[in-house]
C-alpha cells in the first residue's frame, strides 16, 4: 500500500479515535453546528496531517481533508438522533475513509488494486462467509425448532437477539480459523464457550434446556466446519 495513503489513514485514526474524547462527541451531538468541539476536532485532523508528513508542503491535502471532514461530521451532527446514532457512526466512517482514498488518488495519483474482485476465489470466500451468518441462523432455527423447551421464561438479564449474534460470530471465527489452518483455535473456542455457557446451565438444573443448547452449539460448529472445509477445497 502507498505510504501516503497509510499516513492519511493513520492521521484519521488518531484524530477520530485517540484525540476525540467521548465528551466532545456528546457535545457535537447536542449543540450541532454551534459546538466548538466540532471545529477543534477538524483543526486537530488538519494539524495531524502536517505532523505525520513532517512537512507544510501538504497543506492542500490537509486543507481538503479538513473541509471534507467538517462537512461529513456536520451533516452527521445535524441528522443524528438516539435511534440512528449507531448506523450513522458506520456511515460516517465509510465516508471518511472513502474521502481519504479520493484525496489520495487526486493529489498523489494513487490507485487501489481491485483485481481481486475479478478472482472467482474471492467470491467463493464471500459466499461461504455470508452463508454462515443469517442463512445458517435460519436453517438452525428450523432444524431445532421441535426441541425448544416448553415454558422457558425470558431472562430479563439476556440481551435481545444475543444468541443469534453469538452464533454468527462463532461461525465466522471458525470459518477464518480453518481457512488459515488454525484448527486448534476451533477447539479453544468451543472450550471457552462451554465454560461460560454450560456453567450457567448447570445452575438451572434443566436437562432439556441443556440438551437444547448443546444441540444448537454442536450444530452451529458442525455447519461452520463443514462449510469452511468445502470452501477450502475451492480456493
C-alpha positions as CSV (number, residue, x, y, z in Angstrom):
1,X,0.0,0.0,0.0
2,X,1.2,3.5,-0.8
3,X,3.0,5.3,2.1
4,X,0.9,8.5,1.5
5,X,-2.4,6.6,1.9
6,X,-1.1,4.9,5.0
7,X,-0.1,8.2,6.6
8,X,-3.6,9.7,5.8
9,X,-5.3,6.7,7.4
10,X,-3.1,6.9,10.5
11,X,-3.9,10.6,10.8
12,X,-7.6,9.9,10.7
13,X,-7.4,7.0,13.2
14,X,-5.5,9.2,15.7
15,X,-7.8,12.1,15.2
16,X,-11.1,10.3,15.4
17,X,-10.3,7.6,18.0
18,X,-7.4,8.8,20.1
19,X,-7.8,12.5,20.3
20,X,-11.6,12.8,20.4
21,X,-12.9,12.4,23.9
22,X,-16.4,11.0,24.3
23,X,-17.4,14.3,25.8
24,X,-16.7,16.0,22.5
25,X,-18.8,13.5,20.7
26,X,-21.8,14.2,23.0
27,X,-21.2,18.0,22.7
28,X,-21.3,17.8,18.9
29,X,-24.5,15.7,19.1
30,X,-26.1,18.1,21.5
31,X,-25.0,21.5,20.1
32,X,-24.8,20.6,16.4
33,X,-23.0,23.3,14.4
34,X,-22.7,25.5,17.5
35,X,-20.3,23.1,19.1
36,X,-16.8,24.5,19.4
37,X,-15.6,20.9,19.7
38,X,-16.6,20.2,16.1
39,X,-14.3,22.9,14.8
40,X,-11.5,22.0,17.2
41,X,-11.8,18.3,16.1
42,X,-11.4,19.4,12.4
43,X,-8.3,21.5,13.3
44,X,-6.8,18.6,15.0
45,X,-7.2,16.4,11.9
46,X,-5.5,19.1,9.8
47,X,-2.6,19.5,12.2
48,X,-2.1,15.8,12.4
49,X,-1.5,15.6,8.7
50,X,1.2,18.2,8.9
51,X,2.8,16.3,11.9
52,X,2.7,12.9,10.3
53,X,4.0,14.1,7.0
54,X,6.6,16.3,8.7
55,X,6.1,18.9,6.0
56,X,4.0,22.0,5.3
57,X,4.0,21.2,1.6
58,X,1.0,19.0,2.1
59,X,-1.2,22.0,3.0
60,X,-3.5,21.4,0.1
61,X,-4.1,17.8,1.2
62,X,-4.6,18.8,4.8
63,X,-7.0,21.6,3.9
64,X,-9.0,19.4,1.6
65,X,-9.2,16.6,4.2
66,X,-10.2,19.2,6.8
67,X,-13.0,20.6,4.8
68,X,-14.4,17.2,3.8
69,X,-14.2,16.0,7.4
70,X,-16.0,19.1,8.6
71,X,-18.8,18.6,6.1
72,X,-19.2,14.9,7.0
73,X,-19.2,15.5,10.8
74,X,-21.5,18.5,10.4
75,X,-24.1,16.5,8.5
76,X,-23.8,13.7,11.0
77,X,-24.4,16.0,13.9
78,X,-27.4,17.6,12.2
79,X,-29.2,14.3,11.3
80,X,-28.1,12.2,14.2
81,X,-30.8,11.0,16.7
82,X,-30.7,8.5,19.5
83,X,-32.2,5.9,17.2
84,X,-29.9,6.2,14.3
85,X,-26.7,7.0,16.1
86,X,-25.3,3.5,15.7
87,X,-25.8,3.3,11.9
88,X,-24.6,6.9,11.4
89,X,-21.4,6.0,13.1
90,X,-20.6,3.4,10.4
91,X,-21.8,5.6,7.6
92,X,-19.6,8.4,9.0
93,X,-16.5,6.2,9.0
94,X,-17.2,4.8,5.5
95,X,-17.5,8.4,4.2
96,X,-14.3,9.4,5.9
97,X,-12.2,6.6,4.6
98,X,-13.7,7.0,1.1
99,X,-12.8,10.6,1.1
100,X,-9.3,9.8,2.2
101,X,-8.9,7.4,-0.7
102,X,-10.3,10.0,-3.1
103,X,-8.0,12.8,-1.9
104,X,-5.0,10.4,-2.0
105,X,-5.9,9.5,-5.6
106,X,-6.3,13.1,-6.6
107,X,-3.1,14.5,-5.0
108,X,-0.8,11.5,-5.3
109,X,-2.2,9.8,-8.3
110,X,-2.7,6.7,-6.2
111,X,-4.9,3.8,-7.3
112,X,-6.2,0.8,-5.5
113,X,-5.6,-2.7,-6.9
114,X,-9.1,-4.2,-7.0
115,X,-8.2,-7.0,-9.3
116,X,-9.1,-9.5,-6.6
117,X,-12.7,-8.6,-7.3
118,X,-12.4,-10.5,-10.6
119,X,-11.0,-13.6,-8.9
120,X,-13.6,-16.4,-8.5
121,X,-11.9,-17.4,-5.3
122,X,-12.8,-14.1,-3.7
123,X,-16.5,-14.6,-4.4
124,X,-16.3,-18.2,-3.2
125,X,-14.9,-17.0,0.1
126,X,-17.6,-14.3,0.4
127,X,-20.4,-16.7,-0.4
128,X,-19.2,-19.1,2.4
129,X,-18.8,-16.3,4.9
130,X,-22.3,-14.9,4.1
131,X,-23.9,-18.4,4.3
132,X,-22.6,-18.7,7.9
133,X,-24.4,-15.5,9.0
134,X,-28.2,-15.1,8.7
135,X,-28.9,-18.1,6.3
136,X,-27.3,-20.6,8.8
137,X,-29.2,-18.9,11.7
138,X,-32.5,-19.5,9.9
139,X,-31.5,-23.1,8.9
140,X,-30.6,-23.9,12.5
141,X,-33.8,-22.3,13.8
142,X,-35.9,-24.6,11.5
143,X,-33.9,-27.7,12.4
144,X,-34.0,-27.3,16.2
145,X,-37.5,-25.8,16.5
146,X,-39.0,-29.1,17.6
147,X,-36.6,-29.3,20.5
148,X,-37.3,-25.9,22.0
149,X,-38.0,-26.5,25.7
150,X,-41.6,-25.7,26.8
151,X,-42.4,-22.8,29.2
152,X,-39.0,-21.3,29.2
153,X,-39.3,-17.8,30.7
154,X,-37.4,-15.0,29.1
155,X,-34.5,-13.9,31.2
156,X,-34.5,-10.2,32.0
157,X,-30.7,-10.3,32.0
158,X,-30.5,-11.6,28.5
159,X,-29.6,-9.2,25.7
160,X,-32.0,-9.1,22.7
161,X,-31.0,-11.5,20.0
162,X,-27.7,-12.1,21.7
163,X,-27.8,-15.9,21.0
164,X,-28.2,-15.2,17.3
165,X,-25.3,-12.8,17.1
166,X,-23.0,-15.0,19.2
167,X,-23.7,-17.9,16.8
168,X,-22.8,-15.7,13.8
169,X,-19.6,-14.6,15.4
170,X,-18.5,-18.0,16.4
171,X,-19.2,-19.5,13.0
172,X,-17.3,-16.6,11.3
173,X,-14.3,-17.2,13.6
174,X,-14.4,-20.9,12.9
175,X,-14.5,-20.2,9.2
176,X,-11.4,-17.9,9.4
177,X,-9.6,-20.3,11.7
178,X,-10.0,-23.3,9.4
179,X,-9.1,-21.3,6.2
180,X,-5.9,-20.1,7.9
181,X,-5.1,-23.6,9.1
182,X,-5.5,-22.9,12.9
183,X,-7.7,-25.9,13.8
184,X,-6.5,-25.7,17.4
185,X,-8.3,-22.4,17.8
186,X,-11.6,-24.0,17.0
187,X,-11.1,-26.3,20.0
188,X,-10.2,-23.3,22.2
189,X,-13.3,-21.5,21.0
190,X,-15.5,-24.5,21.9
191,X,-13.9,-24.9,25.3
192,X,-14.3,-21.2,26.1
193,X,-18.0,-21.2,25.1
194,X,-18.5,-24.4,27.2
195,X,-17.1,-22.8,30.3
196,X,-19.3,-19.7,30.1
197,X,-22.5,-21.2,28.7
198,X,-22.7,-24.6,30.3
199,X,-21.7,-23.2,33.7
200,X,-24.9,-21.1,33.7
201,X,-27.0,-24.1,32.5
202,X,-25.7,-26.3,35.3
203,X,-27.0,-23.9,37.9
204,X,-30.5,-24.1,36.4
205,X,-30.7,-27.9,36.6
206,X,-32.8,-28.1,33.4
207,X,-31.8,-31.1,31.4
208,X,-34.0,-30.3,28.4
209,X,-32.6,-26.8,28.1
210,X,-29.0,-28.1,28.5
211,X,-29.6,-30.6,25.7
212,X,-31.2,-28.0,23.5
213,X,-28.2,-25.6,23.9
214,X,-25.8,-28.5,23.3
215,X,-27.6,-29.5,20.1
216,X,-27.5,-25.9,18.9
217,X,-23.8,-25.4,19.7
218,X,-22.7,-28.6,18.0
219,X,-24.9,-27.9,15.0
220,X,-23.5,-24.4,14.7
221,X,-19.9,-25.6,15.0
222,X,-20.6,-28.5,12.6
223,X,-22.1,-26.4,9.9
224,X,-19.2,-23.9,10.2
225,X,-16.5,-26.6,10.0
226,X,-18.1,-28.3,7.0
227,X,-18.6,-25.1,5.1
228,X,-15.1,-23.9,5.8
229,X,-13.6,-27.2,4.6
230,X,-15.7,-27.2,1.4
231,X,-14.7,-23.6,0.7
232,X,-11.0,-24.5,1.4
233,X,-11.1,-27.1,-1.4
234,X,-12.0,-24.4,-4.0
235,X,-9.7,-21.5,-3.0
